Amino acid sequence: MPNRHARAIRAAVIVASLLAVTAPALRAQVVPATNAPAAKATPSVVKHTVKRGDTLWDIAKFYLKDPFRWPEVFHANTDIVKNPHWIYPGQVLTIDGSAVKPEVAARADSNGFVVAQIQTRAQSPTVFAEHQATVDERLAAATAIPPALTVRPGEYEAAPYVVDGHAHLETGRVIGPVDRPALGLASDAGFRLFDRIYITVPAGVNVGDRVVVARTDETVADLGRIVEPRAIMRIDSLGANSRAIGVIVKQFGTVVPDQSIVLPGRSFESTSTRPIPGSYPLTAKLAWIQGSPRLPSVQTYVILAAGEAKGVRPGDQFTLLSDEQFSDGTRAPLTATARVTVVRVTPFGASGIIVHQTQPEIKTGMPSRLTAKMP
């Protein structure tokens, strides 16, 4: 009996020892369910509320990581979006939750809405917004109206001008056509644009240079020789004895054999700077009118007897004045007749073009006054 009682006491002590050792470990493994973070389920659909500037392209890029998957967004919302070009603020689009990027899906609220921080472009309502922006920029550039030039290059190139009437003017000559007309059907109208012509050229001309076909047979007393451009030619080939083949690249008038070939002179730089109106002391006589028409009008070229030495510049404006007299010999008050814009200036005169006319009669010898000067 005593031995049995001793064995029972030892067994009880061993059991108590085991419970003392294992109980804390068991308690450590038991975690209340309320403290464990519950795994957030991926929503079946994610919802996006369209904002101003959103496009299907940008939405697909944000949610699906690939902007080229925009058709998936469109086809999932055809009940709302009728045309992929147009989506409108306030529309709610649904996107397959399983396809959405995990980091975006994690931001969905209990209703599946995501507060999206999509970088948008102003007024880009279509899936083709980026392409449309490029088209709009090109269209704007193509239709933009450039500032008006005070003197246009073509006006300068076509303007008759005056040179020293006593000095030798080195010229070439128009000879004849390179390409003979079929069946001898020659035209009396002269040469045309892009015709190839045999010519002689002044010294120093090279292949690729440009020369001017001009009339040079008219002189104005006390002024000089008039050079009246008819065309501009490009030199395509050079031969012996200053002979060459040229092509008409610009034409201002009739080109016929025996007309002169002259060098183009100084280069021209156009500008949109406008002349400043004012009362200026410079006066000049109208010395020459192109074609000697009975009633010159707007766009007619004229030459004024005022050259570079008087400070005249392209863009300056002169007002032609009528100085008629009554039948009793009394002078009538000076009356503004027309306005001339200077387009080319030489040491011997200023070439201009009539840009405005208030009286019908314009004739050589009438006075003019500088009324607007380039700064």
SVG drawing of the C-alpha trace seen along z (x, -y; Angstrom):
<svg xmlns="http://www.w3.org/2000/svg" viewBox="-27 -133 61 135">
<polyline fill="none" stroke="black" stroke-width="0.4" points="0.0,0.0 2.7,-2.5 4.4,-1.8 1.2,-2.2 0.5,-5.5 4.0,-6.7 3.7,-5.8 0.3,-7.7 1.9,-10.8 4.8,-10.7 2.4,-10.4 0.4,-13.4 3.6,-15.4 4.7,-14.5 1.3,-15.5 1.3,-18.8 4.8,-19.5 3.8,-18.8 0.7,-21.1 2.9,-23.9 5.3,-23.6 2.7,-23.2 0.0,-25.6 1.8,-28.9 2.7,-27.5 -0.9,-26.5 -2.1,-29.9 0.5,-31.6 -0.9,-29.7 -4.5,-30.7 -5.2,-34.0 -8.6,-35.6 -10.3,-35.6 -11.0,-39.3 -7.3,-40.2 -6.4,-38.4 -6.4,-40.6 -9.0,-39.3 -7.7,-38.9 -9.4,-41.4 -11.2,-39.7 -10.7,-41.0 -14.0,-42.6 -15.7,-41.0 -16.0,-44.4 -14.3,-47.7 -16.2,-50.9 -14.8,-54.1 -16.6,-57.4 -15.7,-59.4 -14.1,-62.8 -13.6,-65.7 -10.6,-64.8 -10.8,-61.0 -10.4,-58.8 -10.8,-55.0 -7.2,-54.9 -6.1,-56.5 -8.6,-54.4 -7.3,-51.1 -3.8,-52.2 -4.6,-53.0 -6.7,-49.9 -5.3,-47.3 -1.8,-48.6 -2.1,-48.5 -3.8,-51.4 -4.3,-49.1 -6.9,-47.1 -9.3,-50.0 -11.7,-47.9 -12.3,-45.7 -13.5,-48.6 -15.7,-49.8 -17.3,-46.4 -18.0,-46.0 -20.0,-49.2 -21.8,-49.4 -25.0,-50.0 -23.6,-53.4 -20.9,-54.2 -22.4,-54.3 -19.3,-55.6 -15.8,-55.0 -14.9,-58.4 -17.1,-60.0 -17.4,-59.5 -18.9,-62.0 -18.3,-63.1 -20.5,-61.3 -20.8,-58.0 -19.9,-55.0 -17.9,-52.4 -17.4,-48.8 -14.2,-46.9 -13.6,-43.2 -12.0,-42.9 -9.9,-39.9 -8.2,-41.9 -7.5,-45.0 -4.0,-45.6 -3.8,-44.3 -2.6,-47.6 -5.6,-49.3 -8.1,-46.7 -6.9,-47.0 -8.1,-50.6 -11.7,-49.7 -14.3,-50.5 -17.0,-48.1 -19.1,-49.1 -16.2,-48.5 -15.5,-52.2 -11.9,-53.3 -10.8,-56.9 -8.6,-57.0 -5.7,-59.5 -5.6,-59.4 -3.5,-62.0 -5.8,-63.6 -5.5,-66.0 -7.8,-69.0 -10.6,-68.6 -9.6,-65.1 -12.9,-63.2 -12.0,-60.4 -9.9,-57.3 -8.0,-58.9 -7.2,-62.0 -3.4,-61.9 -3.8,-61.5 -6.5,-64.1 -4.3,-66.6 -1.6,-66.1 -4.1,-66.6 -5.4,-69.8 -1.9,-71.2 -1.1,-70.5 -4.4,-72.0 -3.8,-75.1 -0.4,-75.5 -1.7,-75.0 -4.5,-77.5 -2.6,-80.1 -2.5,-83.4 1.1,-84.7 1.6,-88.4 1.3,-90.5 4.6,-91.4 5.2,-95.1 6.9,-94.1 6.4,-90.7 9.4,-88.9 7.4,-88.6 6.8,-92.3 10.5,-93.0 11.5,-90.5 9.0,-91.8 9.5,-95.5 11.1,-97.6 14.1,-99.6 16.4,-102.3 20.1,-102.1 22.8,-104.6 21.8,-105.5 25.4,-106.4 27.2,-103.4 27.6,-100.2 25.1,-97.5 26.6,-94.1 23.9,-91.8 23.3,-88.5 20.6,-87.8 17.7,-85.5 18.4,-83.4 15.7,-80.8 14.0,-77.6 15.8,-74.4 12.8,-72.2 11.5,-72.9 7.7,-72.8 6.2,-69.8 5.1,-70.2 6.5,-73.8 3.6,-75.1 5.4,-78.0 3.6,-80.5 3.8,-84.3 3.0,-84.5 6.6,-84.0 8.1,-81.6 6.3,-80.1 7.0,-79.0 9.5,-76.0 10.5,-76.4 14.1,-75.7 15.9,-78.5 19.2,-79.0 20.7,-82.2 24.0,-84.1 24.9,-85.2 27.0,-87.9 30.4,-87.0 30.6,-85.2 27.4,-83.2 27.6,-79.5 25.4,-76.5 22.5,-76.7 22.6,-80.5 19.6,-82.6 19.5,-85.4 16.8,-87.9 15.2,-88.3 14.4,-92.0 13.7,-94.8 16.5,-97.4 15.8,-99.5 14.0,-102.4 15.6,-105.4 14.1,-108.4 15.7,-111.8 17.5,-113.0 16.9,-109.6 18.5,-106.7 17.9,-103.3 14.8,-101.3 15.3,-97.6 11.9,-95.9 12.0,-92.2 10.1,-89.7 11.2,-86.4 13.7,-84.7 15.7,-81.8 17.8,-79.1 21.0,-78.2 21.1,-74.4 24.2,-74.2 27.0,-76.4 28.8,-76.1 31.5,-78.0 31.3,-81.8 29.0,-82.5 26.3,-80.4 24.0,-78.6 20.7,-76.8 18.2,-78.3 14.8,-77.3 12.1,-79.9 11.2,-79.4 9.2,-82.6 7.5,-84.8 6.2,-88.3 5.6,-89.2 6.2,-88.2 9.6,-86.6 10.8,-86.8 14.1,-86.5 16.6,-89.3 15.5,-90.4 18.3,-91.1 19.7,-88.7 20.9,-90.6 22.2,-89.6 19.6,-89.7 21.4,-92.3 21.3,-92.4 19.3,-90.0 16.0,-90.9 14.8,-90.3 11.0,-90.6 9.6,-92.0 6.3,-92.5 7.4,-95.7 5.0,-98.5 6.0,-102.0 5.2,-104.8 2.8,-107.5 3.8,-111.1 4.6,-114.4 7.9,-114.1 9.7,-116.8 10.8,-114.4 9.1,-115.0 9.7,-113.2 8.4,-113.5 6.6,-110.6 9.1,-109.8 7.8,-106.6 4.7,-104.4 4.9,-100.8 3.2,-100.3 2.2,-104.0 -1.5,-103.2 -4.1,-105.9 -5.5,-105.4 -3.0,-103.7 -4.6,-101.8 -3.9,-99.8 -1.0,-97.2 0.6,-99.3 4.4,-99.8 5.8,-103.3 9.3,-104.9 9.8,-108.0 12.8,-110.3 14.2,-109.7 17.0,-107.2 19.0,-105.7 20.9,-109.0 17.6,-110.5 17.1,-107.7 14.3,-106.0 13.8,-102.3 11.6,-99.5 8.3,-99.7 8.2,-103.5 5.0,-105.0 4.5,-108.1 1.3,-109.9 0.8,-111.1 -0.6,-114.6 -2.7,-116.2 -1.5,-119.8 -4.1,-120.8 -5.0,-124.4 -8.3,-126.0 -9.2,-127.5 -8.1,-130.9 -4.7,-129.7 -5.2,-129.5 -3.6,-126.5 -6.0,-124.0 -5.2,-122.8 -3.0,-119.7 -5.2,-116.6 -4.2,-113.1 -4.6,-110.9 -3.0,-107.6 -0.6,-105.9 2.5,-104.1 4.5,-101.5 8.2,-101.5 9.4,-97.9 12.9,-98.5 15.4,-101.3 18.6,-102.0 20.9,-105.0 18.9,-106.5 15.2,-106.0 12.6,-104.3 10.4,-101.6 6.9,-101.4 3.5,-99.8 0.2,-101.7 -1.7,-100.2 -4.5,-102.7 -6.2,-105.1 -8.8,-107.9 -8.6,-109.9 -8.7,-108.4 -5.9,-110.4 -2.3,-109.5 0.4,-110.9 4.1,-111.3 5.4,-114.6 3.0,-114.8 4.5,-115.4 4.5,-113.0 5.3,-113.3 6.7,-110.7 3.8,-110.0 4.9,-106.8 8.5,-105.8 10.0,-102.5 11.6,-102.6"/>
</svg>
